[in-house]
């Protein structure tokens, strides 16, 4: 098992070893008191302080600068810790712990979940780990949400733990096994047919009324949801588009999407209870594969206000903002495209 830090990439990030030339960028973000103390480490007090951290703490194997591809600037740090090094989880020899932080200007953009998912792959595929841990101090809800988005499950809580800052805290631990990781990556999918219409109708209706209600009025989501009332309309859609569904362990449809031979992505909906678990990303990847199989080089989609950030993070560009008719009402959405 080679634990030497290497270059890892994601859609928007490069994860690479820290360099001494990164000291100013590190200080820029690590001096913020909103970053370190909640995770148990003090804000950096100078560029020299940051340089010393790069030379010592960040010199450990599997410690990575989170670098934006768009700017080539390090904006955070992620790392893998093992049972033979400084760590907080009580790990076995074949287990690891992932730690992370990112500069405040980049909170809420999904960058750290993107980096953590890449480190999970590193742990399970390259380093042979059987389980990965994450820990967060009581009150650090942002860190907990990252873990939840990446599929970690709560394991236990430890009280009365001294932090590196000298105070006593409560720490919560979450864990993911290799089997859980592989299961999440191999979510069952199958083509959908007319017999699936009732289940598709129910999923569409509840998702629009709940998930999309944050961006549209009550009247708008009600009108939009009513577009799924007609079984004949669903049959027409199934005739014009190829639909696939993602299934849970009991075979229930938890999300669906569609693609046609012209590269038009008609729909992408995930059950309200499965939001934030990678289902939409998984389905999008599958329908993009379908488009490539058709020989399509560009995908188009009419994305809702709610869905626009999701598609933008996955390489789709807004072509135009428009008003599209749902049932009776005209709703705002965006025509977006991606070149394959």
Helices and strands as residue ranges (DSSP letters): E 8-9, E 13-16, G 20-22, H 23-30, G 37-39, H 47-55, G 57-59, E 63-68, E 74-82, E 95-102, G 104-106, H 111-121, I 122-126, E 131-137, H 141-149, E 153-162, E 168-177, H 178-185, E 189-191, G 194-196, H 197-210, G 211-214, H 218-225, G 226-228, H 231-240, E 242-247, E 253-259, E 264-265, E 268-270, G 272-274, H 279-293, E 298-304, H 305-313, E 317-325, E 330-339
